[in-house]
Amino acid sequence: MNPHVIYDNEDKIFKMWYAAGETYEPDVICYAISKDGINWIKYKGNPIFLPNKNLLSFDSFKVGACDIQ
């Protein structure tokens, strides 16, 4: 959910970061690439961003949408 896609002119590919996890509230941010913007290859190192493991931390529960510039 909440994908953010950019086209990388240098690498000539689409790059997508997206939230994933539970149905209504994402738990992680993942990454994928595509040559045509239709067929995507998920990054083998997913997820690339996880909530903090410290349960007392403000960022320990859920992860929201991302915005890549």
C-alpha positions as CSV (number, residue, x, y, z in Angstrom):
1,M,0.0,0.0,0.0
2,N,1.0,3.6,-0.3
3,P,3.5,3.1,-3.2
4,H,5.9,5.9,-4.2
5,V,7.4,5.3,-7.7
6,I,10.1,7.3,-9.5
7,Y,11.8,6.7,-12.8
8,D,15.6,6.6,-12.6
9,N,16.9,8.0,-15.9
10,E,20.5,7.0,-15.1
11,D,19.6,3.3,-14.4
12,K,16.6,3.3,-16.9
13,I,14.3,1.6,-14.4
14,F,11.3,2.4,-12.2
15,K,12.0,2.2,-8.5
16,M,9.2,1.7,-6.0
17,W,9.0,2.0,-2.2
18,Y,5.8,0.8,-0.6
19,A,4.3,0.0,2.8
20,A,3.5,-3.6,3.6
21,G,2.2,-5.7,6.4
22,E,-1.2,-5.9,8.0
23,T,-4.4,-5.2,6.0
24,Y,-5.0,-1.6,7.2
25,E,-1.8,-0.5,9.0
26,P,1.6,-1.3,7.4
27,D,4.4,-2.7,9.5
28,V,7.4,-2.2,7.1
29,I,8.7,-0.3,4.0
30,C,9.8,-2.5,1.1
31,Y,11.4,-1.8,-2.3
32,A,11.0,-3.1,-5.9
33,I,12.2,-2.3,-9.4
34,S,10.7,-2.6,-12.8
35,K,11.9,-2.1,-16.4
36,D,8.4,-1.3,-17.7
37,G,6.4,0.0,-14.7
38,I,4.1,-3.1,-14.8
39,N,6.1,-6.1,-13.9
40,W,8.0,-5.7,-10.6
41,I,10.9,-7.5,-9.0
42,K,10.9,-7.3,-5.2
43,Y,14.2,-6.6,-3.5
44,K,15.5,-9.8,-1.8
45,G,16.6,-7.8,1.2
46,N,13.0,-6.6,2.0
47,P,11.9,-5.2,4.2
48,I,14.2,-2.2,4.0
49,F,12.7,-0.3,7.0
50,L,11.2,-1.8,10.1
51,P,9.7,-0.4,13.3
52,N,12.1,0.2,16.2
53,K,12.5,-3.0,18.4
54,N,12.5,-0.8,21.5
55,L,8.9,-1.0,22.7
56,L,9.2,2.2,24.6
57,S,10.2,4.2,21.5
58,F,7.7,6.3,19.6
59,D,8.5,4.5,16.3
60,S,8.1,1.0,17.7
61,F,4.7,0.0,16.5
62,K,3.7,0.8,12.9
63,V,5.3,2.3,9.8
64,G,3.4,4.8,7.6
65,A,3.7,5.7,3.9
66,C,7.0,7.0,2.5
67,D,7.9,9.8,0.2
68,I,11.1,9.5,-1.8
69,Q,12.7,12.5,-3.4
